[in-house]
Amino acid sequence: MKKSLWQTYSDSQLIELNRLTEDYKVFLNVGKTERECVTEIIRQAEQAGYKDMDTVSELKSGDKVYKAWMGKSIVLFNIGKNPIEQGMNILGAHIDSPRLDLKQNPLYEESGFAYFDTHYYGGIKKYQWVTIPLAIHGVVIRKDGTKVEVSIGEKEDDPVFVITDLLVHLSSKQMEKKASVVVEGESLDILIGSRPLVDKEKEAATEQILQILKDTYHIEREDLMSAELEVVPAGKARDCGLDRSMIMAYGQDDRVCAYTSLAAMFAVNNVGRTSCCILVDKEEIGSVGATGMNSRFFENAVADMLDKLGQFSELKLRHTMANSTMISSDVGAAYDPMYADVYDKKSNPFFGYGMVLNKHTGARGKSGSNDANAEYIAKLRNVFDKNEVAFQLTEMGKIDAGGGGTIAYILAQFGMEVIDGGVAVLCMHAPWEVTSKADVYEAYRGYCAFLQDMK
């Protein structure tokens, strides 16, 4: 095995690494939902000189624009010198993460306790979500269209919420269950109160909750029907390990790749091929819906860009898409020696050894996968070696141990070259995930090299 990256970095690189990862932790703290991420991305993009494409009538080489969609997905373009029909260099990540969503009629009471009823989102181990501090983030839309933004559980003096678990003294039958059902989906309801309203006619704990919501947020019970409220782990991203070599935080799948892709877009200027960064919603549930990668949002944004360049035609749109190259910026499963039996040690990524490239994802016989061409991988090798970017060509665990997918196959349908490339993660899809700071930095360097030098 090659040297760990920590053994190769210069003092100046370590300074840059620390600056990048500190900024990354801030991004994780302010962007715990896809909506919050888009808001923060727009703030950073405008600070970096990007303009809202909807406010621009014409585009030319050197212009930088973004287009957001429904507050949950966003695409950024840095217009290059080369004819757009020759294709773009695209980075694409997702900004949604596994969580619990409040149901549309969530508030109820049982035996003096007030609860919010939830429905889990994405692939989770349900038992991991009990007895940990939880926060509520999201929006409530009133009938008149006004929006109320909600974030409860992140400030030091905020209350937090919890899903209760059975005490070990009474759990003999529970402990006999399979891990997949030891906590049922319908039992993932969060405890939000137990104090009744001091009123002779309204003694229920739910009435106290409704009064608090009304007083604090001007929200009525009926307003919860048109709300998107997400339950996430409460707390900030933290350094992990006595050596501070790792980051432990919620939502690193896939915000670690989203942030490093975004940072690379801001860092690379004067590009030949137009640079593009797509940051989308709904990947964790199949990239469906109007804000997922399967929607026409990205294709429409490219058409809009071509029109503002004065070059739109259906044929040029097709050529632009087909001639593009993409890194589907998504995470890989880091080798974990505590669970060595599900990994192929020869083909799995290791912490501290660089950016992860997955030729294919999918499951078993590569089902549901994009499978990158050898010619494309050779070009990437050349770009990364030229820029001294460390990378690992890997797979996700043993062949029949499971599997997963990304947005890569969706963009490949346009005929473009696509490969999965990102950061190795421990405890993927758990409430708290772990990454190596060295790998975060190397992914950023790899994305910069791709945007700058991929021909």
C-alpha positions in Angstrom: 0.0 0.0 0.0 1.2 3.5 -0.8 2.0 6.1 1.9 -0.9 7.7 3.7 -1.5 11.2 2.4 -0.7 12.6 5.8 2.9 11.5 5.2 3.2 13.4 2.0 1.6 16.8 2.5 3.8 20.0 2.7 3.2 22.6 5.4 1.4 24.8 2.8 -0.9 22.0 1.8 -1.7 21.2 5.5 -2.7 24.9 6.0 -5.0 24.7 2.9 -6.4 21.4 4.1 -7.2 22.8 7.5 -8.9 25.9 6.0 -11.0 23.8 3.6 -12.2 21.4 6.3 -13.0 24.1 8.8 -15.1 25.8 6.1 -16.7 22.4 5.3 -17.7 21.9 8.9 -19.4 25.3 8.9 -21.3 24.3 5.7 -22.5 21.1 7.4 -23.7 23.1 10.4 -25.8 25.6 8.4 -27.0 23.1 5.8 -28.7 20.2 7.5 -31.5 20.0 4.9 -31.5 20.4 1.1 -33.3 23.7 1.4 -30.8 25.1 3.9 -28.0 23.8 1.6 -29.4 25.7 -1.5 -29.8 28.9 0.6 -26.1 28.7 1.7 -24.9 27.7 -1.8 -26.6 30.8 -3.3 -25.0 33.0 -0.6 -21.6 31.6 -1.3 -22.1 31.7 -5.1 -23.1 35.3 -5.1 -20.1 36.2 -2.9 -17.9 34.4 -5.5 -19.4 36.5 -8.3 -22.1 34.2 -9.7 -25.4 35.7 -10.8 -28.9 34.3 -10.9 -29.3 33.1 -14.5 -33.0 34.2 -14.5 -31.8 37.8 -14.1 -29.3 37.7 -17.0 -30.4 38.2 -20.6 -27.1 37.3 -22.3 -24.1 35.1 -21.5 -20.6 35.0 -22.8 -17.3 33.4 -22.0 -16.2 34.1 -18.4 -19.7 34.6 -17.1 -20.7 32.7 -13.9 -24.3 32.0 -13.2 -26.5 29.7 -11.1 -30.1 28.5 -11.4 -32.0 27.2 -8.4 -35.1 25.0 -8.6 -37.9 25.0 -6.0 -35.4 25.8 -3.3 -34.1 22.3 -3.2 -31.8 21.8 -6.2 -29.3 24.1 -8.0 -26.9 24.2 -10.9 -23.9 26.5 -11.4 -22.2 27.3 -14.7 -18.8 28.9 -15.4 -18.9 29.7 -19.1 -15.7 28.5 -20.8 -13.8 29.7 -23.8 -14.5 26.6 -26.0 -17.7 26.3 -28.0 -20.4 25.0 -25.6 -21.4 22.3 -28.2 -18.0 20.6 -27.4 -19.4 19.7 -24.0 -18.9 20.7 -20.4 -17.0 19.3 -17.4 -19.7 18.5 -14.9 -19.6 17.7 -11.2 -22.8 16.3 -9.8 -23.6 15.6 -6.1 -26.8 15.3 -4.0 -27.6 17.4 -1.0 -30.4 15.3 0.6 -29.5 12.8 3.3 -31.3 10.1 5.2 -33.6 11.5 7.9 -37.1 11.4 9.4 -39.9 13.5 7.9 -42.9 14.6 9.8 -46.1 13.2 8.4 -48.7 15.7 7.1 -50.9 15.2 10.2 -48.1 14.6 12.7 -49.3 15.9 16.1 -50.9 13.4 18.5 -51.1 12.5 22.1 -50.8 9.2 24.0 -50.9 8.7 27.8 -50.0 12.3 28.5 -47.1 12.4 26.0 -47.2 14.7 22.9 -45.6 13.2 19.8 -44.8 14.0 16.2 -45.5 11.1 13.8 -42.7 10.5 11.3 -41.9 8.6 8.1 -38.2 7.8 7.6 -36.6 9.0 4.4 -33.9 7.0 2.6 -32.1 3.9 3.7 -31.5 3.9 7.5 -30.9 1.4 10.3 -33.9 2.4 12.3 -32.5 1.4 15.7 -29.6 4.0 15.3 -32.1 6.8 15.6 -33.4 6.1 19.1 -32.2 7.9 22.3 -30.1 10.5 20.5 -30.8 14.3 20.6 -32.8 15.3 17.6 -33.6 18.7 15.9 -36.4 19.8 13.6 -35.6 21.8 10.5 -37.8 22.9 7.6 -40.5 25.2 6.4 -44.2 25.6 7.1 -46.3 27.3 4.3 -49.5 29.0 5.4 -52.6 29.0 3.1 -51.8 32.6 2.0 -48.4 31.4 0.8 -46.2 32.9 3.5 -43.3 30.8 4.6 -42.2 30.1 8.2 -38.7 28.7 8.5 -38.2 26.4 11.5 -35.0 25.3 13.2 -35.3 23.9 16.7 -32.6 22.0 18.6 -29.3 23.5 17.3 -28.7 26.4 19.6 -27.3 25.8 23.1 -30.5 26.9 24.8 -32.9 25.2 22.4 -34.8 22.1 23.5 -34.1 18.9 21.7 -36.3 15.9 20.9 -35.9 12.1 21.2 -37.3 8.8 20.1 -37.6 6.6 23.2 -36.4 3.0 23.5 -37.3 0.2 25.8 -35.2 -0.2 28.9 -32.9 -3.2 28.9 -34.6 -4.7 32.0 -37.8 -5.2 30.1 -36.4 -5.9 26.6 -35.8 -9.7 26.6 -38.3 -10.2 23.7 -37.1 -7.1 21.8 -33.5 -8.4 21.9 -34.6 -11.5 20.1 -35.8 -9.6 17.1 -33.8 -9.0 13.9 -32.0 -5.7 13.7 -34.3 -4.7 10.8 -37.4 -4.9 13.0 -36.0 -4.3 16.5 -37.4 -0.8 16.1 -40.3 -0.6 13.6 -40.8 2.4 11.3 -44.1 3.3 12.9 -42.3 3.5 16.3 -39.9 6.3 15.1 -42.2 9.0 16.5 -40.4 11.8 18.4 -41.4 12.9 21.9 -42.0 16.6 21.9 -43.8 17.3 25.2 -45.5 16.1 28.4 -46.8 19.2 30.1 -50.5 20.0 29.8 -51.8 23.5 29.1 -52.8 25.3 32.3 -56.4 25.6 31.4 -59.5 23.9 32.8 -60.9 23.1 29.4 -57.6 22.2 27.7 -55.5 19.9 29.7 -54.0 17.9 26.8 -50.2 18.1 26.2 -50.9 18.6 22.5 -52.7 21.8 23.3 -49.6 23.1 25.1 -47.6 22.3 21.9 -50.1 24.0 19.7 -50.0 27.1 21.9 -46.2 27.2 21.8 -46.3 26.8 18.0 -48.8 29.6 17.7 -47.0 32.0 20.1 -43.5 31.3 18.6 -44.1 30.7 14.9 -47.7 31.8 14.3 -48.5 28.3 13.2 -51.9 26.6 13.5 -52.4 22.9 13.5 -53.8 23.0 10.0 -50.6 24.7 8.8 -48.7 21.5 9.5 -50.5 19.9 6.5 -48.5 22.2 4.2 -45.2 21.8 6.0 -41.9 20.1 5.2 -40.3 19.5 8.5 -37.3 17.2 8.8 -35.9 15.5 11.9 -32.1 15.3 12.0 -29.5 14.7 14.6 -29.0 17.8 16.8 -25.4 19.1 17.1 -22.5 20.4 15.1 -19.8 18.8 13.0 -16.8 17.9 15.1 -13.2 16.9 14.7 -12.9 13.2 15.4 -9.9 11.4 16.9 -7.2 12.7 19.3 -5.2 13.6 16.2 -8.1 15.5 14.7 -7.6 13.7 11.4 -11.3 13.0 10.9 -14.7 14.8 10.8 -17.8 13.4 12.5 -21.1 14.9 11.3 -24.6 14.3 10.1 -25.2 14.3 6.4 -21.7 13.8 4.9 -23.4 11.5 2.4 -23.4 13.4 0.2 -22.7 16.9 1.4 -19.0 16.1 1.6 -18.9 15.8 -2.2 -21.4 18.7 -2.7 -19.2 21.1 -0.7 -15.9 20.0 -2.3 -17.5 20.3 -5.8 -18.8 23.7 -5.0 -15.4 24.8 -3.6 -13.7 23.6 -6.8 -16.1 25.6 -8.9 -15.2 28.7 -6.9 -11.5 28.0 -7.2 -11.2 27.3 -10.9 -11.2 30.3 -13.3 -10.5 30.9 -17.0 -11.7 27.5 -18.1 -11.6 26.1 -21.6 -14.6 23.8 -21.3 -17.6 25.2 -19.5 -17.6 24.1 -15.9 -20.8 22.9 -14.3 -21.8 21.8 -10.8 -25.2 20.1 -10.2 -26.4 19.8 -6.6 -29.7 17.9 -6.4 -32.4 16.6 -4.1 -34.0 13.1 -3.8 -31.0 10.9 -4.6 -31.6 8.9 -1.4 -35.1 7.8 -2.7 -34.3 7.2 -6.3 -33.7 10.7 -7.7 -37.5 11.0 -8.3 -39.8 14.1 -8.3 -39.5 17.6 -9.7 -36.2 18.3 -7.7 -34.5 15.0 -8.4 -32.0 14.2 -11.1 -34.6 12.3 -13.1 -36.5 15.5 -13.6 -35.9 17.8 -16.6 -34.5 20.6 -14.4 -30.9 20.2 -15.5 -31.7 19.7 -19.2 -33.9 22.8 -19.1 -31.2 24.8 -17.4 -28.7 23.9 -20.1 -31.2 24.8 -22.7 -31.7 28.2 -21.0 -27.9 28.7 -20.9 -27.6 27.9 -24.6 -30.4 30.3 -25.4 -28.7 33.1 -23.5 -25.5 32.3 -25.4 -27.5 32.8 -28.6 -26.8 29.2 -29.6 -29.9 27.2 -28.7 -31.2 24.4 -31.0 -32.4 21.0 -30.1 -29.4 19.5 -31.9 -26.9 21.7 -30.1 -28.5 20.8 -26.8 -28.1 17.1 -27.5 -24.5 17.6 -28.7 -23.7 19.7 -25.6 -25.0 16.9 -23.3 -23.4 14.0 -25.2 -20.0 15.6 -25.5 -19.8 16.4 -21.8 -17.8 14.6 -19.2 -18.9 14.1 -15.6 -17.8 13.0 -12.2 -20.8 11.8 -10.2 -19.5 13.2 -7.0 -20.7 10.7 -4.4 -19.2 8.9 -1.5 -17.7 5.4 -1.2 -17.8 2.9 1.5 -14.5 3.1 3.5 -12.9 -0.2 4.6 -13.8 -0.8 8.2 -11.7 -3.5 9.9 -14.4 -4.0 12.5 -16.6 -5.4 9.7 -13.9 -6.9 7.5 -16.1 -9.8 6.3 -18.2 -7.7 3.9 -15.3 -5.9 2.2 -13.0 -7.0 -0.5 -9.7 -5.6 0.9 -8.1 -5.6 -2.5 -10.8 -3.4 -4.0 -12.1 -1.1 -1.2 -11.1 2.5 -0.4 -9.0 3.2 2.7 -9.0 6.3 4.9 -6.2 8.8 4.1 -5.3 7.4 0.7 -7.1 9.8 -1.6 -10.2 10.3 -3.7 -12.4 7.3 -4.4 -13.2 6.4 -8.1 -15.9 3.7 -8.6 -15.9 2.4 -12.2 -19.4 1.0 -11.4 -21.8 0.9 -8.5 -25.0 -1.1 -8.5 -25.6 -4.5 -6.7 -24.7 -8.1 -7.4 -24.1 -8.3 -11.2 -23.7 -4.5 -11.5 -27.5 -4.1 -11.5 -28.7 -0.5 -11.6 -25.2 0.8 -12.3 -23.4 3.2 -14.6 -20.2 1.4 -15.8 -17.5 3.9 -16.9 -15.5 3.3 -20.1 -11.9 2.4 -19.9 -11.0 5.2 -22.3 -12.6 7.7 -19.9 -10.8 6.3 -16.9 -7.5 6.6 -18.8 -8.2 10.3 -19.4 -8.9 10.8 -15.7 -5.8 9.0 -14.7 -3.8 11.4 -16.9 -5.4 14.5 -15.4 -5.0 13.3 -11.8 -1.4 12.2 -12.3 -0.6 15.5 -14.0 -1.9 17.3 -11.0 -0.5 14.9 -8.4 -4.0 14.0 -7.1 -4.1 10.8 -5.1 -7.0 8.5 -6.0 -8.2 4.9 -5.4 -10.0 2.8 -8.0 -12.5 0.8 -5.9 -15.8 -1.0 -5.5 -18.4 -1.0 -2.7 -17.8 -4.1 -0.6 -18.0 -7.8 -1.6 -20.0 -8.6 -4.7 -23.0 -10.2 -3.0 -22.9 -8.2 0.3 -25.2 -5.5 -0.9 -24.7 -2.4 -3.1 -25.9 1.1 -3.9 -26.2 3.7 -6.7 -25.8 7.3 -7.5 -27.0 9.8 -10.1 -24.4 8.7 -12.6 -26.6 6.4 -14.7 -29.1 9.2 -15.2 -26.6 11.6 -16.8 -25.1 8.7 -18.8 -28.4 8.4 -20.6 -27.5 11.5 -22.5 -24.5 9.7 -23.9 -21.9 11.5 -21.8 -18.9 9.9 -20.1 -19.6 9.5 -16.4 -17.8 8.0 -13.4 -18.5 8.0 -9.7 -15.8 9.8 -7.7 -15.8 11.2 -4.2 -14.8 10.6 -0.5 -14.7 7.4 1.5 -17.1 7.4 4.5 -17.3 5.3 7.6 -20.8 4.7 9.2 -22.5 5.7 6.0 -26.3 6.5 6.4 -25.9 6.5 10.2 -27.0 9.6 12.1 -23.3 10.5 12.5 -20.8 9.7 9.6 -17.0 9.9 9.6 -14.6 11.1 6.9 -10.9 11.7 6.7 -9.8 15.3 6.4 -7.1 14.2 4.0 -9.6 12.5 1.7 -11.9 15.6 1.8 -9.0 17.8 0.7 -7.9 15.3 -2.0 -11.4 15.2 -3.5 -11.4 19.0 -3.7 -8.0 18.9 -5.5 -9.3 16.2 -7.8 -12.4 18.1 -8.7 -10.3 21.2 -9.4 -8.0 19.2 -11.7 -11.0 17.8 -13.5 -12.6 21.2 -14.1 -9.4 22.7 -15.2 -7.7 20.1 -17.3 -10.2 17.5 -18.6 -10.4 17.9 -22.4 
